[in-house]
Amino acid sequence: MSKYFSKAKVKYMFYTLTHPMDGFYEIRHRERGSVPLAVVSVILFSLVYSMNKMVASFIVNDTDPRTVDSLDNLGGVLLLYLLFCVGNWSITCLLNGEGRLKDIATALGYSLVPMTLCYVLATFVSQFVAQNEEGFYTIIITIGTAWTVLLAMSGIMIVHNYSLAKTMLTLVLTIIAMLIIVFIVMMLSDLVNQVYGFIYSIYTEILFRN
């Protein structure tokens, strides 16, 4: 377990934030990434996001803290993370992408670090901003989001050895793949429920007849 969360692995995760080209290349070709560490990064982002909605000042936050469910947010973030990884992997397999599923998962998890850090900073800053000073809060969130998006795009481009144009096309197709996966899962779930209901109705009828 220590090899996945070693000091070197954590240090390298932060190295990718400022050196994405070299960082993601090393993750793909020299196994310097850690999928468990990437998953922890995703979990931390979910917790920080929930904390922001519960603790951020009312000046910048119109969410009722009593309506925030951290477990629901965690489940939603992890589900989106899994869907994106599987969707991107399925599309890039068809488009000659070089990245493996674990490379995609690592790149995406590491890319969320700036947004996590900026949400923590924004939540802290929100306690001190006055009316008409919400711009400071918004700037911090915007910087974190833009940084994360750029890192995610760089990660996908480098691990698959794509051009920028092909990366953009892949991301669009990934979203479509995610929607298709959700649709198929919903159809299978409905089918299973129908089969279960049919079998259960036969079972109860047999019981009544006996």
Number of C-alpha atoms within 10 A of each C-alpha: 6 7 9 16 15 13 11 11 17 15 11 19 27 16 14 23 19 12 12 21 16 12 21 30 20 17 24 23 12 9 11 17 26 24 20 16 19 24 19 14 21 24 20 17 23 23 17 20 19 21 17 21 22 21 16 23 19 13 16 21 16 11 15 11 15 8 9 14 12 17 12 12 16 19 13 13 17 16 12 13 17 15 19 20 22 19 23 26 25 17 18 23 14 8 13 11 21 17 22 16 17 18 26 25 27 26 30 27 25 29 29 25 24 22 23 24 16 21 25 19 16 21 24 16 16 22 14 10 16 11 8 9 13 15 12 14 21 14 13 19 22 15 14 21 19 13 19 22 17 12 26 20 17 21 30 26 24 26 22 24 17 19 11 14 9 14 21 15 11 22 18 12 17 22 16 14 20 20 14 13 15 12 12 12 12 12 12 12 12 12 12 12 12 12 12 12 12 11 12 12 12 11 11 11 11 10 9 7 6 6
